[in-house]
C-alpha cells in the first residue's frame, strides 16, 4: 500500500505549527530499505518576524533562543528563514513518533529526513513569488513564452497572476532556431503567467 502524501503532509504541518514552523515541501522516494521521506521546514511568518525584530533591535542575548545571529541574518534575507539544526531535530522526533503511532508510512523501513528548504528553495505559489520579490530565480514554463521555456532573472513585480522578471541580472540561454536563426536583440524583461510556471526555484546569491 502506497503512502498517502496528502495525509502525511497534513500531519507534518500539525507538528510544524506546534513548533512555530511551516512545511515548505515534502516528498517520498526510493524503494525497500532505501525509502526516504524528506520534509523541508522553515520558521513561520510570526517567528520570522520575531527574528527580524531582534536583529533590528540588536538583542544579541535573546538571539540564542532563535538559533543565534546566523539564524537572524538568514531570516532578514528570508532565505533559510532562521531554521536551525535544533528546529529540525525536535520536529523530526515529534513527527517521527506521530508517523509511527498512526502507521502512516506502511511497508518496509524508511528514513525520515528533515531540513531547511535551502538557498535554492522551490517556489510554488504567487504568495511565495511575492515574498521573494527582488530575488533571482530560474524557472521553466509549461508553454513557451517568446519562444523559450527556460528563464532566469530577478523578480521585479508580482501582480494579477503574473510575474515580471528582469533578465539583465543573468545571461539567458538562447533557444536554437532552424539552421541557426539570426540573433535578435535581447529582451530586458519578460512577463510570465504564474499558472504557466511548471517549476521554479531561487538562485543563491553568495
Secondary structure, 3 states (H helix, E strand, C coil): CCCCHHHHHHHHHHHHHHCCEEEEEEEEECCHHHCEEEEEEEECHHHHHHHHHHHHHCCCCHHHHHCHHHHHHHHHHCCCCCCCHHHHHHHHHHHHHHHHHHCCCCCCCCEEEEECCCCCCECCCHHHHHHCCCCEEEEEEEEEECCEEEEEEEEEEEECCEEEEEHHHCCCCCCCCCCCCCCCCCCCEEEEEHHHEEEEEECCCC
